[in-house]
Amino acid sequence: MSLNRKQLINLLICVFGIQFGSALQVANLSAIFKELGAATQYVSVLWLVAPITGLFTQPIIGVISDNYRSRFGSRRPIMFICMVLSVVSMVLLPNVSTLWLAVILAWFLDAGTGIYQPLRALIIEKTEKRERPLAFGWFAVFSGLGAIIASTMPYLFNLLTTKNVYELTNTENHIPLNVKWAFYAGAVAFLIFTLWTLIHTEETPRPKEKHTNNIMDIIKHKLFKSFMEKLKDTSVSIKRTAVIQFFAWIGMFSVWSYINLTIAQNYFGLPVIHPEASPQYQTIMLHAVTWTGLTIGLYEFVNMLFNLSFPKLADKYSVRLIYAVALLIGAISLMVVTIFHQKAALLITMSFFGITWGAILSCPYTLASADLQGKDAGFYFGIFNAAVTLPQIVGGIIFGFSFHNLLHSSAANVLRVGACSLLIASLIAFFQWKKFDREAN
């Protein structure tokens, strides 16, 4: 089915809203965990809530959206439930006073981002194969635009308020007011833009026979009983791309979990061993959170520019070659971030990292969808998501338990490990391009 530009925008506008949840989480969750008493070495372990949640919930969400039937469609009711989970979690998360409750709400927020699986399946159903570079490129553009605004909101609220540092951080749980305001605004954006897509996107009617509206029956019969059979039928495109993804996402996880602390240590002089209750610590972390948002906003802007050009690049060059070059740029960028201490160098270097992030958002899904049709697309994208979640689990365990001993309590060392992992992913992608793509041509 061919999709016109207006239909594609209506379908993807919810990605803009979803990113208010994802980007605010990436920019602020580490700082929230630390403010609620998490030891520095365990921050990456606490971040495991996201990949562990995704590993188990996203295949389930995908298979439910493949098989559920209602008068509202198959995908949209599941997307609505995910939206409600995320919005409620975003409102509550910055107000909790205990670490365990923050972890639980982060779990619900991550479960809600399972909305991506039925959404990507909708894209497959509504596009022809030749249109998918455009569709997934625009997917990343909307994602980048939402993330730019979301990640810079704490900084913007900080500029707009007349409160000083003490007034901003003098809250019951010490989470700054500008961060709380950003989460509230993000929840509203998530709600409005997702509802827009749900209202303005029509699903293709499907035959009702051999399907049920009982979600537990769907999970039992369509997921558990046929899981191994479907797994054996996983396409070669998904398997090859998953290998690249594994190493790419260890690198990405290092950024998400430790960029905030790297900025605090390398660019604002936070000592490796520091008293976390001191006014100096509170001031440094407020500046670090603000600059983390700016940094993420910048690389999301470059991500958006990259993906505006991605459809034309994909017409001219192999998508796997584009991915390989982008991952190499990311490896170099992270290594440079750990060397310099000037804020201008941080912004310039992380702008180049935006090319890597843009490629991670569009290239693998374009490659993985090469052999997919609408049927069971939700399930296979859920399975493919394991190539995103498993490396984060591995990275979280490695970083968490080696932070003090092998990495000497330096967040920059975590990013160096991430850079090496991105380099490995780039080399694998180069090998696959030379071995398979060039041979095919």
Secondary structure, DSSP 8 states (H G I E B T S, - for coil): ----HHHHHHHHHHHHHHHHHHHHHHHHHHHHHHHTT--GGGHHHHTTHHHHHHHHHHHHHHHHHHH---TT-SHHHHHHHHHHHHHHHHHHGGG--SHHHHHHHHHHHHHHGGGHHHHHHHHHHHS-GGGHHHHHHHHHHHHHHHHHHHHHHHHHHHHH----HHHHH-STT---HHHHHHHHHHHHHHHHHHHHHHHH--------TT--S-HHHHIIIIIITTHHHHHHT--HHHHHHHHHHHHHHHHHHHHHHHHHHHHHHHHS---SS--TTSHHHHHHHHHHHHHHHHHHHHHHHHHHHHHHHHHHHHHHS-HHHHHHHHHHHHHHHHHHHTT---HHHHHHHHHHHHHHHHHHHHHHHHHHGGG--STTHHHHHHHHTHHHHHHHHHHHHHHHHHTTTTSTT-HHHHHHHHHHHHHHHHHHHHHHIIIIIHHH-
